[in-house]
Amino acid sequence: MTDAGRPPTVRQLRLVVEAEDHDAAVAFFRDVLGLSEQAAFSGGDGARVVILEAGRATLELANPAQKRLIDEVEVGRQVAPRIRVAFEVDDTRAVTERLVAGGAVEVAPPTVTPWRSLNARLDAPAGLHVTVFQELTDLDERAALDGFGTDA
């Protein structure tokens, strides 16, 4: 049940990205980042898609001021396009090194944020601006910090 007592109506969040170099994008996100392949389909005229499992999905909606704040904290300047993809990982430093070796461009090194996560920014294949982040405290500890809470 949702907080409002209604059953959830969405079962999955799927982000669909057009990748000009499909093979490079698949190799990066599947083989370098480590997303497991859930399914792959092909059609006429060379059409191909690979669906990669990325664990739990959330939709983070930030107003322009929050987007600017996140860029400032993580990078020190405004860099993110309107959409940024974030992946929670166990070891931000190791994953950042692996992703750079696999073809990503580091935009900002791992940085501890005020919300107690270790975040790094990268430009990845398929034109995606990516954050990899490692939670340094649990949700209850973060919720006790100034500026945290919910609208509920």
C-alpha positions as CSV (number, residue, x, y, z in Angstrom):
1,M,0.0,0.0,0.0
2,T,1.1,3.6,-0.6
3,D,1.2,6.2,2.1
4,A,-2.3,7.4,1.1
5,G,-3.7,3.9,1.6
6,R,-4.1,3.2,-2.2
7,P,-2.5,0.2,-3.8
8,P,0.5,1.2,-6.1
9,T,-0.4,1.4,-9.8
10,V,3.1,1.4,-11.2
11,R,5.1,-1.8,-11.2
12,Q,8.3,-0.8,-12.8
13,L,10.2,2.4,-13.9
14,R,12.0,1.8,-17.2
15,L,14.2,4.5,-18.5
16,V,14.5,4.2,-22.3
17,V,17.6,5.7,-23.9
18,E,18.4,5.9,-27.6
19,A,22.1,4.9,-28.0
20,E,23.7,5.8,-31.3
21,D,26.5,3.3,-30.7
22,H,24.3,0.5,-29.2
23,D,27.2,-2.0,-28.9
24,A,29.4,0.4,-26.9
25,A,26.5,1.5,-24.6
26,V,25.5,-2.2,-23.9
27,A,29.2,-3.1,-23.2
28,F,29.6,-0.1,-20.9
29,F,26.4,-0.4,-18.8
30,R,26.2,-4.3,-18.8
31,D,29.9,-5.3,-18.8
32,V,31.6,-2.4,-17.1
33,L,28.9,-1.0,-14.7
34,G,27.6,-4.5,-14.1
35,L,23.8,-4.2,-14.9
36,S,22.5,-7.7,-15.6
37,E,20.8,-8.4,-18.9
38,Q,17.1,-9.1,-18.4
39,A,16.1,-9.4,-22.1
40,A,17.1,-8.5,-25.6
41,F,15.0,-8.1,-28.7
42,S,15.7,-7.4,-32.4
43,G,13.4,-6.5,-35.2
44,G,13.6,-5.7,-38.9
45,D,15.9,-3.0,-40.3
46,G,18.5,-3.6,-37.6
47,A,16.3,-2.6,-34.7
48,R,17.8,-3.8,-31.3
49,V,17.1,-3.3,-27.7
50,V,18.7,-4.7,-24.5
51,I,16.9,-4.3,-21.2
52,L,19.2,-4.2,-18.2
53,E,18.2,-4.8,-14.6
54,A,19.2,-1.9,-12.4
55,G,17.8,-3.0,-9.0
56,R,15.2,-0.8,-7.4
57,A,14.0,2.2,-9.3
58,T,13.0,5.6,-7.9
59,L,12.0,8.8,-9.7
60,E,13.7,11.8,-8.1
61,L,11.9,15.0,-8.9
62,A,13.9,18.1,-8.1
63,N,13.0,21.7,-8.7
64,P,15.5,24.0,-10.5
65,A,17.0,25.3,-7.2
66,Q,17.6,21.7,-5.9
67,K,19.2,20.7,-9.2
68,R,21.6,23.6,-9.0
69,L,22.4,22.8,-5.4
70,I,23.2,19.2,-6.2
71,D,25.4,20.2,-9.1
72,E,27.2,22.7,-6.8
73,V,27.7,20.2,-4.1
74,E,28.8,17.3,-6.3
75,V,30.7,19.1,-9.0
76,G,31.2,22.7,-8.0
77,R,29.5,24.1,-11.0
78,Q,26.4,23.6,-13.2
79,V,26.9,20.7,-15.5
80,A,23.9,18.3,-15.5
81,P,21.4,18.3,-18.3
82,R,17.8,18.2,-17.4
83,I,18.0,14.4,-16.9
84,R,20.8,12.7,-14.9
85,V,20.9,8.9,-14.1
86,A,22.1,7.9,-10.7
87,F,23.2,4.4,-9.6
88,E,23.7,3.3,-6.0
89,V,26.8,1.3,-5.7
90,D,28.8,-0.3,-2.8
91,D,32.1,1.4,-3.5
92,T,31.9,4.8,-5.3
93,R,35.7,5.1,-5.7
94,A,36.2,1.6,-7.2
95,V,33.2,1.9,-9.5
96,T,34.3,5.4,-10.7
97,E,37.8,4.0,-11.6
98,R,36.2,1.1,-13.4
99,L,33.8,3.3,-15.4
100,V,36.5,5.7,-16.4
101,A,38.7,2.8,-17.6
102,G,35.6,1.5,-19.4
103,G,35.1,4.7,-21.4
104,A,33.3,7.2,-19.1
105,V,34.7,10.7,-18.6
106,E,35.0,11.8,-15.0
107,V,33.2,15.1,-14.5
108,A,33.9,15.3,-10.7
109,P,35.7,12.8,-8.4
110,P,33.9,11.1,-5.5
111,T,32.7,13.8,-3.1
112,V,31.0,13.5,0.3
113,T,27.7,15.3,0.2
114,P,25.8,17.0,3.0
115,W,23.2,14.3,2.7
116,R,26.0,11.8,3.7
117,S,26.6,9.9,0.5
118,L,29.8,9.6,-1.6
119,N,28.9,10.8,-5.1
120,A,30.9,10.9,-8.3
121,R,29.8,12.4,-11.7
122,L,30.6,11.0,-15.1
123,D,29.6,11.4,-18.7
124,A,28.8,7.9,-20.0
125,P,28.0,6.3,-23.4
126,A,24.6,7.0,-25.0
127,G,25.0,10.7,-23.9
128,L,24.0,10.0,-20.3
129,H,25.2,12.2,-17.4
130,V,25.6,9.8,-14.5
131,T,26.1,9.9,-10.8
132,V,27.4,6.9,-8.9
133,F,26.7,7.1,-5.2
134,Q,27.4,5.2,-2.0
135,E,25.2,5.8,1.0
136,L,27.4,6.5,4.1
137,T,24.6,6.4,6.6
138,D,21.2,4.8,6.6
139,L,17.9,6.6,5.7
140,D,16.9,7.1,9.4
141,E,20.2,8.8,10.2
142,R,20.0,11.0,7.1
143,A,16.4,11.9,7.9
144,A,17.5,13.4,11.3
145,L,19.8,15.9,9.5
146,D,18.8,19.5,9.0
147,G,16.9,20.0,5.7
148,F,15.7,16.4,5.5
149,G,12.3,15.0,5.8
150,T,9.2,14.4,3.7
151,D,6.3,16.4,2.4
152,A,4.0,13.9,4.0
